[in-house]
Amino acid sequence: MSRHKFETLVSSILRNTPLRKPTVLTPKSLRRILQVTKGITANIFHMINSLATDAAQSGQERITDEGIESWRPLSDGGAAFA
């Protein structure tokens, strides 16, 4: 996936989250998402949806660079993503 396509995909997903505040990510956070998800579209959706849920539940109402840096996928003994 090209860098431009990746950034466009992430931006599109972020625009469609039900969070009340806009999410603005640094290039470092975008690289982290790419690294963790290995660029796999389903994994990108899973990660961002998980981060959005955490942001809503915490009351922050936006995904932060700190949240991305500390995010870890749930592991069920092997698969990083379900």
N, C-alpha and C positions, 0 to 999 in steps of 0.2 A: 504494500500500500504506500503510495507516495505521501510525502509530508503534507502537501496541500490537501489531498483527499482525506487524510487522517484528521487534520485540523478542522476541515469542513464537517466531517462526521461528528466529531466531539462537540463542535459548536451547535450543530443541529440537535443533538441529544440534549445538551444543556438548555437550549431554548425551550424544549418541550418538557422539562421537569416542572413539577407543580410548586417549585420554591418561590417565595415571595420577593426575594432579593436576587439581583443578577450575580452570576458567578463569573469572575474574571480570573483566568489562570495564567500563571507565568510559563515561559517556555520550559522551565525545569519541571513543572507539574505535568505539562503535556508529554515530556520525555518519560516521566515516571509512569504515566498511564500506558504509554506505548510499551515500555519495558515490562510492566506487570502483566499486561494483557497479550503480549506478543503480537499485537496488531490484529488479533482475531476479533471480528465484529461482535460476536455474541459475548465475548469476554469484556469488551469495551462497554457494551450496554449494561452488563451485569455490574461492573465496577461502578459506573456512574449512577445507576439506579440505587445501588447499595449506599453510596456516598450521599445521594439526595435524601434517602430515607433517614440516614444518620443526622443529616443537617436539619431536617424537619423535626425529628424527635428531640434534638438538642435545643431547638428554638433559634438556631443561627439563621435558618432559612436561606443559606447559600453554601455551596461547596467551597472549601478553603484549600489553599496550598498545603497547609498543615495537615488537613484531613486526608489529602491525597498521599502525602509523604508517610503518614502513619497507617494507612489502610492496608489491611492484610485480608486475602480471600479466606473464606471459611474452608477448612480442609476436612474431608471425610475419610482421611487415611490414605490419600493418594491423589485424587483429582483436585486441582486447585480451583476449578470452576465446575459447577453442576449444570 
